[in-house]
């Protein structure tokens, strides 16, 4: 599991996928999220603007990311 440190209150799901280099573009992030390919805390999430905070876990394909505070 890769830890992603943020120095803000939250990061949006589509921005996280781009920041973590799990996808190449915002359009690709929108597509994989809308197709139900991303899980947040063990549940499929189709909201690209979902606010992720410290402690949240995101799974996409064979990658897993945990949000941590700065």
N, C-alpha and C positions, 0 to 999 in steps of 0.2 A: 504494500500500500504506500503510495506516494503522498507525502504531506505537502499541502499547499498553504503557505503562510500569507495571510492578508493583513493589511494595516488599516482597513476600513471596517465599518460595522458589518457589512455583508458584501458578497459578490453575486452577480446574477449567473444563473446556470449556463447560459450561452457564452458569457464572458469567461467563465471558468474553463469551459472546454477549449476555447481558443487560447487562453493563458497557459494552460497545461499542455498545449500542442497535441491534444487528442483529436482535434479537427484542424483543417487548414484555414477555413474562412467562417465568417459569421453565417453565411448562407448554408454552409454544410452543417453548422451547429444547429441552426433552425430546423433543417431537414431531419437529422437524426433524433432530435428531441420530439418533433411532431410525429415521427413514426414510432414512438414508444420504445426507442432503443436505449434510453438512459434511465437509471434508477437513482433515486435519492433516498437515503436511509432505508433501503430495502423495498421501496415501492416505485413502480414505473411513474415517471413524471413527464408530462407533455407540456408543461408551462416553461417556455424558454426564459421568462423573466423571474422565475422562482428565485427568491432571495436565500442564499446559502450563508450560514453563519458558522462560527467556530464549533467544531464537533460534528458537523454534517459530513456524511460519507456519500460520494457519488461513484457509481459504477457505470462504465461504458465499455463494451466489448470485453477485452481481457485486462482492462485498466481499472484501478480503484484509487480514488483520491479522497483524502480526509482534509477538511478545512481546519486550519489552526490560526489562532490570533498571532499578531506580530510579536 
